[in-house]
Amino acid sequence: MAPGRPYPKKSFWIQFLELLMPLVFFAMAATVAGLALGCALSFHAWVSRVFEGWGFGQGGMHYAAAGIALALSYYAYGFALMFIVPAACWLLGSARLKPYRGPSVSVRALPWYIHNALVFVVRYSFLEFVTPSVYLQIFYRLMGMKIGRDTTLNSTALTDLSLIEIGDRATIGGSASIIGHYGQGGYLVVAPVKIGADATIGLRASVMAGVEVGEGAKVLSNSFVLPNTKIPAGETWGGVPAAKISLSSSRNPNTA
């Protein structure tokens, strides 16, 4: 479409799908959350019976026991959700995303919506409480992410998980974003992201779809790496947008 020309008016069916699809995703999110809550309620009933058997059913101890039971049940909800969501993605055919470029409202884009909609249920209700523990990596692996050995992951701000590959001994800093999609020219683009071995993505840095970060390369904190950027091995990049930074090897002996 020529620059400056208005986009064509959306058809009735496209507008209808834009209204309908979020409701479908809300229903799916409610279903997986409801299943996890069912597990939590069952666990809560069991813990409550245990506490009563220990004599915590009266007086002030009753309230303390009830509070502890509720808190433990929340973690039961979260851990159950971390297994229910990957299973749901497999059942719905959205566990393994494929690169895509096309209309955001289409049948081919549907697995991408399902994948991320269900991941967000976990991310915004529980995942921060198990970051950066091994349980975070277990969930990411169940969602199809490739994670190397001795990798440090300290962020939940990752999307399109099955399209992300992280090499051995790589470090993903706190609140760093790895996003396997972007919008361009009215289209949705979904593409893989590869972080090489021993690479570092700094605190709150953003890495977009199609990016490849070479072995031992570094992306500095708060930087933004544009889509489809290739960072060669060993280089340091930083800034908005990120570009190669030449680090001087010399230092002033009078400075600390």
C-alpha positions in Angstrom: 0.0 0.0 0.0 1.4 3.4 -0.9 2.5 5.7 1.9 -0.2 8.0 3.1 -3.1 6.0 1.7 -5.7 4.9 4.3 -6.1 1.3 5.1 -9.1 -0.4 3.6 -12.1 -0.7 5.9 -12.3 -4.0 7.8 -15.0 -6.4 6.7 -17.9 -7.3 8.9 -16.4 -10.8 9.5 -13.0 -9.4 10.6 -14.7 -7.1 13.0 -16.9 -9.9 14.3 -13.8 -12.1 14.8 -12.0 -9.3 16.7 -14.9 -9.2 19.1 -15.3 -13.0 19.4 -11.7 -14.2 19.6 -10.9 -12.4 22.9 -14.0 -14.0 24.5 -12.7 -17.4 23.4 -9.3 -16.7 24.9 -10.9 -15.5 28.1 -12.8 -18.7 28.3 -9.7 -20.8 27.8 -7.8 -18.8 30.4 -10.7 -19.2 32.9 -10.7 -22.9 32.2 -7.0 -23.6 32.9 -7.1 -21.2 35.9 -10.3 -23.0 37.2 -8.6 -26.4 36.9 -5.6 -25.1 38.9 -7.9 -23.6 41.5 -9.7 -26.9 41.8 -6.4 -28.5 42.7 -5.7 -25.7 45.2 -9.1 -26.2 46.8 -8.5 -29.9 47.2 -5.1 -29.2 48.7 -6.6 -26.6 51.0 -9.2 -29.1 52.3 -6.4 -31.6 53.0 -4.1 -29.1 54.8 -7.1 -27.9 56.9 -7.8 -31.4 58.1 -4.1 -31.9 58.9 -4.1 -28.7 61.0 -7.2 -29.7 62.8 -5.7 -33.0 63.6 -2.7 -31.2 65.2 -5.1 -29.3 67.4 -5.0 -25.9 65.6 -8.8 -25.8 65.2 -9.6 -23.3 68.0 -8.8 -19.8 69.2 -6.1 -17.7 67.6 -4.3 -20.7 66.3 -7.3 -21.4 64.1 -6.8 -18.1 62.2 -3.1 -18.7 61.9 -3.7 -22.2 60.5 -6.3 -20.9 58.1 -4.0 -18.2 56.8 -1.1 -20.7 56.3 -3.5 -23.1 54.6 -4.6 -20.4 52.2 -1.0 -19.4 51.4 0.1 -22.9 50.8 -3.0 -23.4 48.6 -2.0 -20.4 46.5 1.3 -22.2 45.7 -0.6 -25.4 44.9 -2.6 -23.3 42.4 0.6 -21.9 40.8 2.4 -25.2 40.5 -0.7 -26.9 39.1 -1.1 -24.1 36.6 2.5 -24.5 35.5 1.7 -28.1 34.3 -1.9 -27.6 33.2 -1.0 -24.7 30.7 1.6 -26.7 28.8 -0.7 -29.7 28.6 -3.5 -27.4 27.3 -1.2 -26.0 24.7 -0.3 -29.5 23.5 -3.9 -30.4 23.3 -4.8 -27.3 21.4 -1.9 -27.6 18.9 -0.2 -24.4 20.0 2.8 -25.9 21.9 5.2 -25.5 18.9 4.9 -22.2 17.2 6.1 -21.7 13.7 7.4 -18.5 12.1 4.6 -16.5 10.6 4.0 -13.2 8.7 0.4 -12.3 7.8 -2.8 -10.8 9.1 -3.2 -10.7 12.9 -6.7 -12.1 12.6 -6.4 -15.4 10.7 -6.6 -19.1 11.3 -2.8 -19.4 10.9 -2.3 -16.8 13.7 -4.6 -18.7 16.1 -1.9 -21.0 17.7 0.2 -17.9 18.5 -2.8 -16.3 20.3 -3.5 -19.4 22.3 0.1 -20.0 23.2 0.6 -16.5 24.6 -2.8 -16.1 26.1 -2.3 -19.2 28.3 1.3 -18.2 29.1 0.1 -14.8 30.4 -2.2 -16.6 32.9 0.8 -18.1 34.5 3.0 -15.1 34.1 0.7 -12.6 35.7 -0.7 -14.8 38.5 2.2 -16.8 39.8 5.5 -17.0 37.8 7.2 -14.1 39.6 7.1 -16.1 42.8 9.4 -18.9 41.3 11.8 -16.6 39.5 14.8 -17.2 39.1 14.5 -20.8 40.5 14.7 -24.0 38.5 10.9 -24.1 38.5 10.8 -21.2 36.1 13.1 -23.1 33.7 11.0 -26.2 34.1 7.9 -24.3 33.0 9.7 -22.7 30.0 11.0 -26.1 28.9 7.5 -27.6 29.1 6.4 -24.7 26.9 8.9 -25.7 24.2 11.8 -23.3 25.0 15.3 -24.6 24.4 17.5 -23.8 27.4 21.1 -24.9 27.7 23.0 -26.0 30.7 24.0 -23.7 33.6 21.8 -20.9 32.1 20.6 -18.1 34.4 17.1 -16.9 33.8 15.9 -14.0 35.9 12.9 -12.7 34.0 9.3 -13.6 33.3 9.0 -11.1 30.4 9.4 -13.7 27.7 6.8 -14.4 25.0 6.5 -16.9 22.2 8.4 -19.4 24.4 8.7 -22.2 21.9 10.5 -20.0 19.4 13.3 -19.0 21.9 16.6 -20.8 22.1 19.1 -20.0 24.9 22.6 -21.5 24.9 24.7 -23.0 27.6 25.8 -20.6 30.4 23.9 -17.7 29.0 22.5 -15.1 31.4 19.1 -13.3 31.1 19.0 -10.4 33.5 16.2 -9.3 35.7 13.1 -8.0 33.8 14.8 -8.5 30.5 12.3 -9.0 27.6 12.6 -11.5 24.8 9.7 -11.1 22.4 9.3 -13.4 19.4 6.8 -11.2 17.6 6.2 -7.6 16.4 3.8 -5.7 14.1 4.9 -4.3 10.8 3.0 -2.7 8.0 -0.3 -3.9 9.4 1.0 -7.5 9.7 1.9 -9.8 12.6 5.4 -11.2 12.3 6.4 -14.1 14.5 10.1 -15.2 14.3 12.5 -17.2 16.4 15.1 -15.7 18.8 18.5 -17.3 19.5 20.8 -16.4 22.3 24.2 -18.0 22.0 26.2 -19.7 24.7 27.9 -17.5 27.3 25.9 -14.5 26.0 24.4 -11.9 28.4 21.2 -10.0 28.1 21.3 -7.2 30.7 18.8 -5.9 33.2 15.6 -4.6 31.5 17.0 -5.0 28.0 14.6 -5.9 25.2 15.4 -8.4 22.4 12.9 -8.6 19.6 11.8 -11.3 17.1 14.4 -12.6 14.6 17.4 -11.5 16.7 20.5 -13.7 17.0 22.9 -12.9 19.8 26.3 -14.7 19.1 28.3 -16.6 21.6 29.8 -14.5 24.4 28.1 -11.4 23.2 26.6 -8.8 25.6 23.5 -6.7 25.4 23.8 -3.9 28.0 21.1 -3.0 30.5 18.0 -1.0 29.2 19.0 -1.5 25.6 16.6 -2.3 22.7 17.7 -4.7 20.0 15.6 -4.2 16.8 13.9 -7.1 15.1 16.1 -9.3 12.9 19.4 -7.9 14.2 22.4 -10.2 14.2 24.9 -9.6 16.9 28.3 -11.3 16.2 30.0 -13.4 18.8 31.9 -11.6 21.5 30.6 -8.1 20.7 29.0 -5.7 23.1 25.9 -3.8 22.1 23.9 -1.1 23.8 21.6 1.8 23.4 18.1 2.5 21.9 18.2 1.1 19.3 21.2 -1.1 20.2 24.4 -0.8 18.3 27.9 -2.1 18.6 29.9 -0.4 21.4 33.7 -0.4 21.1 35.1 -0.7 24.6 38.5 0.8 25.2 41.1 -1.6 26.6 43.1 1.2 28.2 42.4 2.8 31.5 43.6 5.9 33.2 45.9 4.7 36.1 44.7 7.6 38.2 41.0 6.4 38.2 39.6 3.6 40.3 
